[in-house]
Amino acid sequence: MARPDWNCVVGYDHGKPVGYAYGAPLPPGARWWGGLLTRVPADTLAETGTRTYALSELMVRTPWRKTGTARRFHDELLAARPEQRATLLVLQDHPKVLALYESWGWQTLGDLRLRLLNAPLFHAMLLDLPPRGRSVIATT
């Protein structure tokens, strides 16, 4: 992938591919939020290039589903991210996937439809990331 700071986690079990997760930070002025149908404060959508990490895809092959493997890929991918938050899109006709991400702490920001002909409706989700690799100012 040609996007700056793109990264990927791939898992194998005895040489067999199990699955993967990948993503990249949203660049300044990203069009990620362009199809958002829900009104939110403008500052929620402002991107600096270092604010939001977009988890683009998480996939686990059938034999390893429902084993905790997806959560391990998810956590490993996001473990050292310096961004403040992560985002992902979940198809609205996949309530089990939505419930899974919610159980991991993700929250729905709103409805989003890509600006493509016959594009499906998504839940745009956000997850606050713990401070890692970024300075945190403590007050007394």
N, CA, C and O of each residue as an XYZ file, in Angstrom:
560
protein
N       0.844     -1.179      0.000
C       0.000      0.000      0.000
C       0.888      1.239      0.000
O       1.890      1.285      0.713
N       0.535      2.209     -0.771
C       1.365      3.402     -0.918
C       1.058      4.488      0.112
O       1.735      5.517      0.115
N       0.075      4.305      0.978
C      -0.252      5.330      1.966
C       0.819      5.378      3.046
O       1.276      4.336      3.517
N       1.223      6.591      3.442
C       2.236      6.712      4.500
C       1.766      6.056      5.798
O       0.606      6.195      6.187
N       2.656      5.357      6.451
C       2.437      4.702      7.743
C       1.375      3.600      7.690
O       0.806      3.239      8.720
N       1.106      3.065      6.492
C       0.204      1.910      6.362
C       0.861      0.746      7.082
O       2.072      0.550      6.978
N       0.060     -0.032      7.820
C       0.634     -1.227      8.433
C      -0.376     -2.361      8.426
O      -1.578     -2.160      8.256
N       0.153     -3.550      8.615
C      -0.650     -4.762      8.483
C      -0.166     -5.803      9.488
O       1.028     -5.914      9.765
N      -1.112     -6.556     10.022
C      -0.821     -7.696     10.886
C      -1.339     -8.927     10.146
O      -2.489     -8.954      9.708
N      -0.490     -9.944     10.006
C      -0.865    -11.189      9.339
C      -0.562    -12.328     10.296
O       0.481    -12.342     10.950
N      -1.479    -13.281     10.376
C      -1.265    -14.410     11.265
C      -1.214    -15.728     10.519
O      -1.892    -15.921      9.510
N      -0.386    -16.640     11.045
C      -0.235    -17.975     10.468
C      -0.347    -19.008     11.583
O       0.042    -18.750     12.722
N      -0.870    -20.155     11.250
C      -0.946    -21.287     12.169
C      -0.303    -22.472     11.463
O      -0.872    -23.035     10.528
N       0.887    -22.845     11.921
C       1.648    -23.937     11.296
C       1.783    -23.734      9.790
O       1.586    -24.660      9.004
N       2.122    -22.509      9.404
C       2.350    -22.190      7.998
C       1.106    -21.868      7.199
O       1.216    -21.464      6.042
N      -0.083    -22.033      7.780
C      -1.323    -21.728      7.072
C      -1.781    -20.317      7.435
O      -1.797    -19.951      8.610
N      -2.157    -19.517      6.416
C      -2.630    -18.166      6.728
C      -3.962    -18.216      7.482
O      -4.896    -18.919      7.095
N      -4.014    -17.445      8.571
C      -5.200    -17.396      9.429
C      -6.051    -16.180      9.109
O      -7.279    -16.267      9.081
N      -5.403    -15.044      8.866
C      -6.119    -13.807      8.585
C      -5.197    -12.615      8.668
O      -3.976    -12.752      8.751
N      -5.812    -11.424      8.642
C      -5.028    -10.195      8.651
C      -5.895     -9.025      9.094
O      -7.123     -9.114      9.134
N      -5.229     -7.936      9.424
C      -5.869     -6.650      9.694
C      -4.911     -5.580      9.187
O      -3.697     -5.705      9.345
N      -5.455     -4.528      8.578
C      -4.590     -3.459      8.095
C      -5.303     -2.114      8.107
O      -6.528     -2.034      8.202
N      -4.507     -1.072      8.010
C      -5.047      0.279      7.963
C      -3.937      1.299      7.847
O      -2.767      0.958      7.678
N      -4.334      2.579      7.942
C      -3.387      3.689      7.835
C      -4.016      4.930      8.460
O      -5.238      5.015      8.580
N      -3.184      5.891      8.857
C      -3.735      7.140      9.370
C      -4.473      7.903      8.265
O      -4.094      7.845      7.095
N      -5.528      8.615      8.656
C      -6.218      9.473      7.695
C      -5.363     10.713      7.449
O      -4.873     11.318      8.402
N      -5.177     11.101      6.190
C      -4.361     12.285      5.896
C      -5.122     13.577      6.213
O      -6.339     13.548      6.392
N      -4.421     14.694      6.281
C      -5.111     15.966      6.478
C      -6.164     16.165      5.389
O      -5.909     15.899      4.214
N      -7.340     16.630      5.783
C      -8.405     16.866      4.816
C      -8.978     15.595      4.218
O      -9.564     15.642      3.136
N      -8.830     14.467      4.884
C      -9.301     13.176      4.360
C     -10.775     13.233      3.966
O     -11.568     13.931      4.597
N     -11.127     12.504      2.934
C     -12.510     12.438      2.469
C     -13.268     11.290      3.127
O     -14.396     10.989      2.735
N     -12.663     10.653      4.117
C     -13.264      9.516      4.817
C     -14.670      9.843      5.283
O     -15.566      9.007      5.169
N     -14.877     11.033      5.802
C     -16.159     11.428      6.387
C     -17.116     12.019      5.353
O     -18.213     12.443      5.717
N     -16.738     12.059      4.083
C     -17.524     12.725      3.045
C     -18.944     12.236      2.883
O     -19.808     13.009      2.470
N     -19.216     11.000      3.189
C     -20.565     10.464      3.029
C     -21.330     10.375      4.336
O     -22.361      9.705      4.400
N     -20.844     11.040      5.385
C     -21.511     10.970      6.690
C     -22.884     11.614      6.595
O     -23.007     12.756      6.153
N     -23.919     10.886      7.008
C     -25.304     11.350      6.930
C     -25.799     11.903      8.264
O     -26.862     12.520      8.326
N     -25.043     11.687      9.310
C     -25.403     12.121     10.651
C     -24.689     13.429     10.953
O     -23.496     13.565     10.682
N     -25.409     14.387     11.509
C     -24.786     15.662     11.888
C     -23.944     15.475     13.140
O     -24.413     14.944     14.147
N     -22.701     15.915     13.063
C     -21.786     15.901     14.203
C     -21.021     17.216     14.194
O     -20.945     17.867     13.152
N     -20.453     17.624     15.324
C     -19.664     18.859     15.333
C     -18.518     18.785     14.316
O     -17.885     17.742     14.152
N     -18.265     19.901     13.644
C     -17.231     19.950     12.595
C     -15.866     19.531     13.117
O     -15.102     18.893     12.392
N     -15.541     19.878     14.368
C     -14.216     19.518     14.890
C     -14.059     18.013     15.060
O     -12.932     17.525     15.134
N     -15.147     17.271     15.125
C     -15.086     15.805     15.208
C     -14.512     15.221     13.923
O     -13.886     14.161     13.943
N     -14.726     15.913     12.807
C     -14.312     15.400     11.503
C     -12.992     15.981     11.004
O     -12.508     15.590      9.942
N     -12.413     16.900     11.751
C     -11.157     17.527     11.327
C     -10.013     16.515     11.421
O      -9.821     15.871     12.452
N      -9.267     16.388     10.338
C      -8.145     15.448     10.294
C      -6.835     16.201     10.102
O      -6.738     17.112      9.279
N      -5.838     15.806     10.870
C      -4.531     16.467     10.842
C      -3.445     15.614     10.189
O      -2.345     16.096      9.915
N      -3.761     14.358      9.944
C      -2.744     13.420      9.456
C      -2.180     12.575     10.570
O      -1.523     11.565     10.320
N      -2.435     12.984     11.809
C      -1.957     12.228     12.968
C      -3.066     11.986     13.988
O      -2.798     11.432     15.054
N      -4.280     12.378     13.698
C      -5.376     12.274     14.657
C      -6.083     10.920     14.635
O      -6.375     10.355     15.689
N      -6.360     10.395     13.430
C      -7.228      9.229     13.305
C      -6.578      8.136     12.475
O      -6.051      8.391     11.392
N      -6.620      6.920     12.991
C      -6.144      5.737     12.274
C      -7.365      5.011     11.709
O      -8.296      4.703     12.454
N      -7.373      4.740     10.420
C      -8.489      4.038      9.776
C      -8.167      2.553      9.664
O      -7.274      2.151      8.919
N      -8.911      1.747     10.416
C      -8.803      0.296     10.291
C      -9.608     -0.071      9.044
O     -10.837      0.008      9.049
N      -8.926     -0.467      7.996
C      -9.570     -0.692      6.706
C     -10.186     -2.069      6.563
O     -11.258     -2.214      5.974
N      -9.516     -3.085      7.098
C     -10.061     -4.437      6.957
C      -9.507     -5.352      8.037
O      -8.339     -5.264      8.415
N     -10.363     -6.222      8.519
C     -10.003     -7.267      9.476
C     -10.660     -8.541      8.967
O     -11.879     -8.589      8.809
N      -9.865     -9.572      8.710
C     -10.392    -10.810      8.146
C      -9.763    -12.002      8.850
O      -8.551    -12.054      9.060
N     -10.611    -12.960      9.209
C     -10.148    -14.215      9.800
C     -10.800    -15.352      9.016
O     -12.008    -15.342      8.777
N      -9.996    -16.321      8.625
C     -10.519    -17.468      7.873
C     -11.403    -18.338      8.769
O     -11.222    -18.388      9.985
N     -12.352    -19.015      8.147
C     -13.391    -19.778      8.850
C     -12.876    -20.694      9.961
O     -13.435    -20.645     11.056
N     -11.872    -21.508      9.761
C     -11.483    -22.415     10.857
C     -11.070    -21.698     12.146
O     -11.111    -22.296     13.222
N     -10.670    -20.419     12.050
C     -10.172    -19.692     13.215
C     -11.171    -18.650     13.733
O     -10.864    -17.910     14.668
N     -12.352    -18.592     13.134
C     -13.369    -17.657     13.625
C     -13.922    -18.144     14.961
O     -13.930    -19.340     15.253
N     -14.377    -17.196     15.756
C     -14.945    -17.470     17.090
C     -13.929    -18.121     18.029
O     -14.292    -18.898     18.912
N     -12.650    -17.791     17.825
C     -11.582    -18.313     18.693
C     -10.840    -17.181     19.406
O      -9.889    -17.440     20.144
N     -11.260    -15.935     19.195
C     -10.555    -14.791     19.757
C      -9.468    -14.261     18.841
O      -8.794    -13.289     19.181
N      -9.289    -14.877     17.697
C      -8.231    -14.485     16.766
C      -8.470    -13.085     16.212
O      -7.528    -12.303     16.089
N      -9.712    -12.760     15.876
C     -10.008    -11.424     15.344
C      -9.614    -10.356     16.352
O      -9.019     -9.342     15.989
N      -9.940    -10.580     17.601
C      -9.583     -9.603     18.643
C      -8.074     -9.476     18.773
O      -7.573     -8.373     18.993
N      -7.345    -10.559     18.646
C      -5.885    -10.492     18.727
C      -5.309     -9.685     17.564
O      -4.403     -8.877     17.767
N      -5.825     -9.893     16.341
C      -5.371     -9.095     15.195
C      -5.674     -7.618     15.441
O      -4.811     -6.762     15.251
N      -6.900     -7.327     15.864
C      -7.351     -5.964     16.155
C      -6.417     -5.289     17.161
O      -5.904     -4.196     16.918
N      -6.208     -5.958     18.291
C      -5.396     -5.374     19.353
C      -3.944     -5.195     18.934
O      -3.320     -4.190     19.274
N      -3.406     -6.148     18.207
C      -2.018     -6.054     17.743
C      -1.860     -4.903     16.754
O      -0.877     -4.164     16.816
N      -2.806     -4.749     15.854
C      -2.735     -3.670     14.865
C      -2.758     -2.300     15.538
O      -2.026     -1.398     15.130
N      -3.589     -2.138     16.562
C      -3.766     -0.838     17.208
C      -2.839     -0.608     18.398
O      -2.799      0.498     18.937
N      -2.099     -1.625     18.815
C      -1.323     -1.570     20.056
C      -0.364     -0.385     20.159
O      -0.303      0.251     21.211
N       0.357     -0.081     19.142
C       1.378      0.961     19.229
C       1.022      2.208     18.424
O       1.895      3.031     18.152
N      -0.229      2.360     18.044
C      -0.623      3.511     17.237
C      -0.524      4.788     18.058
O      -0.991      4.827     19.196
N       0.077      5.835     17.496
C       0.189      7.102     18.221
C      -1.029      8.014     18.068
O      -1.119      9.037     18.747
N      -1.969      7.657     17.186
C      -3.130      8.507     16.957
C      -4.031      8.562     18.200
O      -3.929      7.715     19.087
N      -4.903      9.558     18.252
C      -5.856      9.721     19.348
C      -6.993      8.714     19.285
O      -7.536      8.305     20.312
N      -7.346      8.322     18.071
C      -8.524      7.477     17.888
C      -8.381      6.640     16.620
O      -7.506      6.870     15.785
N      -9.269      5.669     16.514
C      -9.336      4.842     15.301
C     -10.757      4.922     14.767
O     -11.694      5.226     15.506
N     -10.906      4.651     13.494
C     -12.217      4.620     12.863
C     -12.308      3.394     11.971
O     -11.298      2.873     11.497
N     -13.528      2.947     11.754
C     -13.804      1.875     10.807
C     -15.257      1.991     10.361
O     -16.048      2.712     10.968
N     -15.594      1.279      9.304
C     -16.954      1.245      8.786
C     -17.483     -0.172      8.872
O     -16.784     -1.126      8.531
N     -18.737     -0.309      9.335
C     -19.390     -1.616      9.422
C     -20.682     -1.543      8.611
O     -21.503     -0.648      8.814
N     -20.853     -2.484      7.699
C     -22.102     -2.532      6.937
C     -23.286     -2.637      7.883
O     -23.257     -3.416      8.836
N     -24.333     -1.851      7.620
C     -25.473     -1.850      8.526
C     -26.275     -3.146      8.492
O     -27.065     -3.404      9.401
N     -26.088     -3.953      7.474
C     -26.799     -5.239      7.457
C     -25.973     -6.363      8.096
O     -26.220     -7.543      7.845
N     -24.986     -5.984      8.926
C     -24.175     -6.945      9.680
C     -24.237     -6.623     11.175
O     -23.235     -6.197     11.749
N     -25.404     -6.821     11.821
C     -25.541     -6.456     13.242
C     -24.616     -7.238     14.175
O     -24.226     -6.715     15.219
N     -24.260     -8.460     13.831
C     -23.349     -9.225     14.692
C     -21.956     -8.620     14.693
O     -21.283     -8.600     15.724
N     -21.521     -8.125     13.532
C     -20.209     -7.478     13.448
C     -20.243     -6.178     14.247
O     -19.298     -5.869     14.973
N     -21.330     -5.418     14.116
C     -21.481     -4.187     14.890
C     -21.413     -4.483     16.388
O     -20.707     -3.796     17.125
N     -22.137     -5.494     16.835
C     -22.150     -5.858     18.261
C     -20.758     -6.296     18.723
O     -20.362     -6.002     19.851
N     -20.024     -6.988     17.872
C     -18.668     -7.411     18.231
C     -17.775     -6.194     18.466
O     -17.093     -6.109     19.487
N     -17.781     -5.254     17.521
C     -16.960     -4.062     17.693
C     -17.405     -3.253     18.913
O     -16.562     -2.713     19.630
N     -18.687     -3.161     19.153
C     -19.171     -2.453     20.345
C     -18.653     -3.129     21.614
O     -18.323     -2.447     22.583
N     -18.579     -4.448     21.618
C     -18.067     -5.158     22.793
C     -16.579     -4.891     23.011
O     -16.065     -5.109     24.109
N     -15.885     -4.423     21.974
C     -14.473     -4.077     22.070
C     -14.279     -2.596     22.402
O     -13.142     -2.130     22.470
N     -15.360     -1.852     22.608
C     -15.262     -0.453     22.999
C     -15.548      0.562     21.912
O     -15.527      1.763     22.179
N     -15.813      0.119     20.701
C     -16.113      1.031     19.598
C     -17.495      1.651     19.817
O     -18.387      1.025     20.390
N     -17.657      2.901     19.349
C     -18.938      3.592     19.423
C     -19.322      4.086     18.036
O     -18.468      4.509     17.256
N     -20.612      4.027     17.740
C     -21.097      4.498     16.445
C     -21.167      6.016     16.440
O     -21.801      6.622     17.303
N     -20.511      6.624     15.458
C     -20.564      8.066     15.271
C     -21.819      8.436     14.491
O     -22.477      9.430     14.800
N     -22.152      7.636     13.477
C     -23.329      7.923     12.660
C     -23.389      7.047     11.436
O     -22.589      6.129     11.259
N     -24.358      7.351     10.593
C     -24.555      6.624      9.339
C     -23.687      7.250      8.253
O     -23.510      8.467      8.205
N     -23.154      6.405      7.389
C     -22.302      6.876      6.307
C     -22.601      6.064      5.054
O     -22.725      4.840      5.100
N     -22.714      6.766      3.945
C     -22.874      6.113      2.645
C     -21.801      6.671      1.721
O     -21.735      7.877      1.482
N     -20.967      5.782      1.208
C     -19.930      6.202      0.271
C     -20.588      6.884     -0.917
O     -21.707      6.543     -1.301
N     -19.899      7.831     -1.483
C     -20.462      8.585     -2.608
C     -20.246      7.836     -3.913
O     -19.576      8.317     -4.828
N     -20.828      6.656     -3.974
C     -20.773      5.798     -5.152
C     -22.187      5.345     -5.480
O     -23.017      5.208     -4.581
N     -22.464      5.115     -6.731
C     -23.775      4.641     -7.158
C     -24.118      3.328     -6.456
O     -23.320      2.391     -6.478
N     -25.282      3.250     -5.840
C     -25.778      2.058     -5.143
C     -24.905      1.614     -3.973
O     -24.885      0.435     -3.622
N     -24.191      2.550     -3.374
C     -23.332      2.210     -2.230
C     -24.203      1.806     -1.037
O     -25.272      2.377     -0.821
N     -23.744      0.825     -0.270
C     -24.501      0.403      0.918
C     -24.361      1.417      2.052
O     -23.528      2.322      1.997
N     -25.180      1.248      3.064
C     -25.155      2.105      4.243
C     -24.253      1.468      5.303
O     -24.325      0.265      5.554
N     -23.404      2.293      5.918
C     -22.459      1.835      6.933
C     -22.724      2.529      8.266
O     -23.337      3.596      8.317
N     -22.254      1.906      9.335
C     -22.084      2.567     10.617
C     -20.649      3.078     10.616
O     -19.719      2.291     10.438
N     -20.449      4.384     10.813
C     -19.101      4.929     11.003
C     -18.825      4.847     12.497
O     -19.591      5.369     13.307
N     -17.729      4.190     12.855
C     -17.432      3.946     14.267
C     -16.107      4.582     14.668
O     -15.211      4.773     13.846
N     -16.012      4.906     15.962
C     -14.795      5.482     16.534
C     -14.398      4.723     17.791
O     -15.245      4.211     18.524
N     -13.106      4.664     18.021
C     -12.543      4.071     19.225
C     -11.439      4.988     19.723
O     -10.489      5.261     18.989
N     -11.546      5.469     20.959
C     -10.465      6.253     21.547
C      -9.290      5.313     21.818
O      -9.460      4.238     22.392
N      -8.101      5.735     21.397
C      -6.895      4.945     21.629
C      -6.170      5.490     22.850
O      -6.115      6.703     23.052
N      -5.615      4.600     23.665
C      -4.848      5.084     24.814
C      -3.608      5.831     24.346
O      -3.082      5.546     23.270
N      -3.134      6.791     25.150
C      -1.929      7.536     24.752
C      -0.724      6.606     24.613
O      -0.298      5.986     25.587
N      -0.189      6.515     23.422
C       1.024      5.730     23.148
C       1.842      6.520     22.150
O       1.373      6.823     21.053
N       3.036      6.847     22.518
C       3.920      7.512     21.565
C       3.559      8.974     21.322
O       4.162      9.615     20.461
N       2.590      9.514     22.059
C       2.285     10.927     21.915
C       2.352     11.557     23.294
O       2.087     10.902     24.302
N       2.703     12.814     23.329
C       2.859     13.464     24.627
C       1.509     13.752     25.243
O       0.560     14.149     24.567
N       1.452     13.541     26.539
C       0.252     13.837     27.307
C       0.640     14.863     28.351
O       1.579     14.655     29.120
N      -0.080     15.969     28.378
C       0.240     17.029     29.330
C      -0.535     16.789     30.601
O      -1.764     16.718     30.585
N       0.177     16.665     31.698
C      -0.454     16.469     33.004
C      -0.653     17.817     33.668
O       0.210     18.691     33.592
N      -1.796     17.982     34.321
C      -2.043     19.213     35.068
C      -2.078     18.903     36.539
O      -2.441     17.802     36.953
N      -1.698     19.886     37.325
C      -1.704     19.686     38.782
C      -2.770     20.537     39.420
O      -2.934     20.509     40.640
